[in-house]
Amino acid sequence: MGEVFISHSARGDAYALDVLEKIERGLEKRGHRPLVDQAAIPPGEEWRTEVIKWVARCDAAVVLLNDKALKSPWVRREVNILMWRRALGAPLLVIPVLLGDLTTGDVKGAGLEELRAVQFARTRPDAKTVAEQVLDRFAELPDDLADSDPMREWITDLGGYLQEARADSQRLVRAAKELQIEDAHLPALTGRHDGCLLLAHRLLVAPPARMARALGILAPSLSDQTISRLAGSLRSTWVNEEAARSVLPPPGGPPRAMTLLLNAHFRETAEDYVRRATFGNHEDYEVQSTGTLPLGEDRVGERARSWEDAVWKLFFDAEVPEDRWLPDDVAARTHYLIIREQQPPDEDFADAVALLHGLFSWLIVLVTTGTSVPAPEVRKRFANAVLLKPLLTVQEEQTARMRNKKLATLPTRLTGTY
């Protein structure tokens, strides 16, 4: 038995509402708890606190897709987080439902192509049949519900750090208001043990400037160690959610010679993308960084050899050929090699990456390409290239660097040192 989030844009669509209500009643009869937001979120409003909690903690989800849902930024955001959790390994059952005459092509055209990786429930003429088809899928709901879920663990850890501030209820409320948590939820901040999870869930999706101000409000009520841990956990939340999820390999398999192209200048930016994608998981993900040496005539070979040496040295502490043996548990972790190129890669660069992947097919290569992005013909030369979107601006990257510097020095600045 578990909590089932239902994502929808059913208001004003009688058929979609009928399907929604029948699925909701059917879930209740089977002992599940449906999580449904019946109120529409007006454009420009913040995401509702309940919806954030539901999407991040649910054990399964049903995504009702009609024309309105395909155009809804809120449904898109809900789907992104659900599929993000799946990509991180959570045993999360997601059931997309095509309503009306929609096709999987329509879903792809709306930018929700990630849903094509899971099995759709096909629409039928009557709402009852559609609902029964969806409810039959809940036999697949695992008995061990999402116990291993990095997103849940991150939120739980964040809530634990924030517990220190519970003695100062005024600061908690001020921070909550800065994060635009609805007034109805404010009494729960100090009244229940899980009250701080409200702040943690909102911090997951808060605009970065607002997050930094909220942490600044809370900081005087926290120890220096807790401030540092919070700052470390939150430093990468500025990274766009969809771009972050694209950093992860497809669920259920190895990366398959994956190359990520990020139009950034700084190594720290690339590290933030991986940190955001993995919620700072240091056990299952490993990140190292290298540059490109001056090149002679063999531009492809020299690059590939220098990167090969870097992989052995940085990931496995093996500088000489005699020590180059892969450990037995290499497949238990995902490895990212950041290559600081700072300019759009050319065809020679792509060919060198292909040679590197010939040696380490499980390696994810993340290339910082500077302001521009590689030309389409260059991207095609990579075996499995992902251009991280939305593209960054120089201002976004520099603002994030300065904000992270302030977060890191917050304990010192509280003492009056600048």
Rosetta blueprint (number, residue, H / E / L):
1 M L
2 G L
3 E E
4 V E
5 F E
6 I E
7 S E
8 H L
9 S L
10 A L
11 R L
12 G L
13 D L
14 A H
15 Y H
16 A H
17 L H
18 D H
19 V H
20 L H
21 E H
22 K H
23 I H
24 E H
25 R H
26 G H
27 L H
28 E H
29 K H
30 R L
31 G L
32 H L
33 R E
34 P E
35 L E
36 V E
37 D L
38 Q L
39 A L
40 A L
41 I L
42 P L
43 P L
44 G L
45 E L
46 E L
47 W L
48 R L
49 T H
50 E H
51 V H
52 I H
53 K H
54 W H
55 V H
56 A H
57 R H
58 C L
59 D L
60 A E
61 A E
62 V E
63 V E
64 L E
65 L E
66 N L
67 D H
68 K H
69 A H
70 L H
71 K H
72 S L
73 P H
74 W H
75 V H
76 R H
77 R H
78 E H
79 V H
80 N H
81 I H
82 L H
83 M H
84 W H
85 R H
86 R H
87 A H
88 L L
89 G L
90 A L
91 P L
92 L L
93 L E
94 V E
95 I E
96 P E
97 V E
98 L E
99 L L
100 G L
101 D L
102 L L
103 T L
104 T H
105 G H
106 D H
107 V H
108 K H
109 G H
110 A L
111 G L
112 L L
113 E H
114 E H
115 L H
116 R H
117 A H
118 V L
119 Q L
120 F L
121 A E
122 R L
123 T L
124 R L
125 P L
126 D L
127 A H
128 K H
129 T H
130 V H
131 A H
132 E H
133 Q H
134 V H
135 L H
136 D H
137 R H
138 F H
139 A H
140 E H
141 L L
142 P L
143 D L
144 D L
145 L L
146 A L
147 D L
148 S L
149 D L
150 P H
151 M H
152 R H
153 E H
154 W H
155 I H
156 T H
157 D H
158 L H
159 G H
160 G H
161 Y H
162 L H
163 Q H
164 E H
165 A H
166 R H
167 A H
168 D L
169 S H
170 Q H
171 R H
172 L H
173 V H
174 R H
175 A H
176 A H
177 K H
178 E H
179 L L
180 Q L
181 I L
182 E L
183 D H
184 A H
185 H H
186 L L
187 P L
188 A H
189 L H
190 T H
191 G H
192 R L
193 H L
194 D L
195 G H
196 C H
197 L H
198 L H
199 L H
200 A H
201 H H
202 R H
203 L H
204 L H
205 V H
206 A L
207 P L
208 P H
209 A H
210 R H
211 M H
212 A H
213 R H
214 A H
215 L H
216 G H
217 I H
218 L H
219 A H
220 P H
221 S H
222 L L
223 S L
224 D H
225 Q H
226 T H
227 I H
228 S H
229 R H
230 L H
231 A H
232 G H
233 S H
234 L H
235 R L
236 S L
237 T L
238 W L
239 V L
240 N L
241 E H
242 E H
243 A H
244 A H
245 R H
246 S H
247 V L
248 L L
249 P L
250 P L
251 P L
252 G L
253 G L
254 P L
255 P L
256 R L
257 A L
258 M E
259 T E
260 L E
261 L E
262 L E
263 N L
264 A L
265 H L
266 F L
267 R H
268 E H
269 T H
270 A H
271 E H
272 D H
273 Y H
274 V H
275 R H
276 R H
277 A H
278 T H
279 F L
280 G L
281 N L
282 H L
283 E L
284 D L
285 Y E
286 E E
287 V E
288 Q E
289 S E
290 T E
291 G L
292 T L
293 L L
294 P L
295 L L
296 G L
297 E L
298 D L
299 R H
300 V H
301 G H
302 E H
303 R H
304 A H
305 R H
306 S H
307 W H
308 E H
309 D H
310 A H
311 V H
312 W H
313 K H
314 L H
315 F H
316 F H
317 D L
318 A L
319 E L
320 V L
321 P H
322 E H
323 D H
324 R L
325 W L
326 L L
327 P L
328 D L
329 D L
330 V H
331 A H
332 A H
333 R L
334 T E
335 H E
336 Y E
337 L E
338 I E
339 I E
340 R E
341 E L
342 Q L
343 Q L
344 P L
345 P L
346 D L
347 E H
348 D H
349 F H
350 A H
351 D H
352 A H
353 V H
354 A H
355 L H
356 L H
357 H H
358 G H
359 L H
360 F L
361 S L
362 W L
363 L E
364 I E
365 V E
366 L E
367 V E
368 T E
369 T L
370 G L
371 T L
372 S L
373 V L
374 P L
375 A L
376 P H
377 E H
378 V H
379 R H
380 K L
381 R L
382 F L
383 A L
384 N E
385 A E
386 V E
387 L E
388 L L
389 K L
390 P L
391 L L
392 L L
393 T L
394 V H
395 Q H
396 E H
397 E H
398 Q H
399 T H
400 A H
401 R H
402 M H
403 R H
404 N H
405 K H
406 K H
407 L H
408 A H
409 T L
410 L H
411 P H
412 T H
413 R H
414 L L
415 T L
416 G L
417 T L
418 Y L
